[in-house]
Amino acid sequence: MSAPRQPVPLTALVEALPSLVPFVGPEAQERNRGRPFKARIGANENVFGPSPKAVEAMCAAAPEIWKYGDSDNHDLKAELARRHGVAPENIVVGEGIDGLFGYLARMMVEPGTPVVTSLGAYPTFNFHITGFGGRLHTVPFRNDHEDLAGLLDAARRDSARLMFLSNPDNPMGTWWRAQDIAGLINALPEKTLLCLDEAYCEFAPPEALAPLDAGNPQVLRFRTFSKAYGMAGARIAYAIGEARLIKSFDKIRNHFGVNRIAQVGALAALHDEAHLAHVIAEVAAARETITGIAAANGLEALGSGANFVAVDCGRDGDFARRVLQGLIERDVFVRMPGVAPLDRCIRVSAGRAFELEAFAAALPQALEHARA
């Protein structure tokens, strides 16, 4: 009888990493619970859906799914360039912002490379940096905002290769004004690249969006079709940056990673400005409704420039986690920030009327459960 075979070893770096995922999806939670959620308002998805024109285009493209997608993403890049006033050479398209973060980490991060981010900011960025051996330096939030001055000081002190900032922010929904972002960009250390995640920019007030400067090699701006365009499941996003930096993605990206259906859907979505305006209005109304539900229960909602609202539960993270669990037990899927003091909040995505009604009904009971 032969001896049992041993698994082929992983790299030392991967062997040393914990087996963690940034988010546990609602489907996994439903399987564990044995029943579906009544309200799926935790993942910041656009529950109002994609443009009907995008759906029509994707359905029409389905019979040709035997073809690989256009590896150059030519038509989509051309339209994005036209809309943003840049050249197609300033745009790279990828499999969602998360996929682009992975490519960026592969391009920029080696074991020990210093990277600066905010403590409690979007965890998937950290996941990719850690996966390539980067050394994360975190800066606490200040007054529920990412601390621009603190991030800048950390980048200077640690000679950071990358600095991550989301505007509007996830998980708090707060934002900085364009002039504040411009000031940060102007003060960047010479060898630091700012990764500016603008996934929620369509929902933000106009004064939050700094002008594009595609000639600046120290800024890479990330946009997505997952949020305002309602195509999270299609996994398609893009980054805007200086042409030589963008060209470097071609060395390592999966050239056929964006599928044909996603490409045509994204292109059609760009042309349906009426639907985009409808979604933005629905989200604004939902934010007001969530704020009202919070106030009716004696809680405070933070002002949000995204498609979700952070609701301050008024105590500490342990209390907020009990509130969260109480909502989940009542079939309402929401999430919460992962670190103190942000974790005093729960995060509620903009939902349709029936979903917010379910949240309104469950929240008083969840609060009573938490207090007990």
Secondary structure as GFF3:
##gff-version 3
##sequence-region A 1 372
A	DSSP	alpha_helix	12	16	.	.	.	ID=ss1
A	DSSP	alpha_helix	26	33	.	.	.	ID=ss2
A	DSSP	beta_strand	39	40	.	.	.	ID=ss3
A	DSSP	alpha_helix	52	61	.	.	.	ID=ss4
A	DSSP	three_ten_helix	62	64	.	.	.	ID=ss5
A	DSSP	alpha_helix	74	84	.	.	.	ID=ss6
A	DSSP	three_ten_helix	88	90	.	.	.	ID=ss7
A	DSSP	beta_strand	91	94	.	.	.	ID=ss8
A	DSSP	alpha_helix	96	108	.	.	.	ID=ss9
A	DSSP	beta_strand	114	118	.	.	.	ID=ss10
A	DSSP	alpha_helix	123	131	.	.	.	ID=ss11
A	DSSP	beta_strand	135	139	.	.	.	ID=ss12
A	DSSP	alpha_helix	148	158	.	.	.	ID=ss13
A	DSSP	beta_strand	162	166	.	.	.	ID=ss14
A	DSSP	alpha_helix	178	186	.	.	.	ID=ss15
A	DSSP	beta_strand	193	197	.	.	.	ID=ss16
A	DSSP	three_ten_helix	201	203	.	.	.	ID=ss17
A	DSSP	three_ten_helix	206	208	.	.	.	ID=ss18
A	DSSP	beta_strand	219	224	.	.	.	ID=ss19
A	DSSP	three_ten_helix	232	234	.	.	.	ID=ss20
A	DSSP	beta_strand	237	240	.	.	.	ID=ss21
A	DSSP	alpha_helix	243	248	.	.	.	ID=ss22
A	DSSP	three_ten_helix	249	251	.	.	.	ID=ss23
A	DSSP	alpha_helix	260	270	.	.	.	ID=ss24
A	DSSP	alpha_helix	273	296	.	.	.	ID=ss25
A	DSSP	beta_strand	300	301	.	.	.	ID=ss26
A	DSSP	beta_strand	308	312	.	.	.	ID=ss27
A	DSSP	alpha_helix	317	329	.	.	.	ID=ss28
A	DSSP	beta_strand	332	333	.	.	.	ID=ss29
A	DSSP	three_ten_helix	342	344	.	.	.	ID=ss30
A	DSSP	beta_strand	345	349	.	.	.	ID=ss31
A	DSSP	alpha_helix	353	371	.	.	.	ID=ss32
###
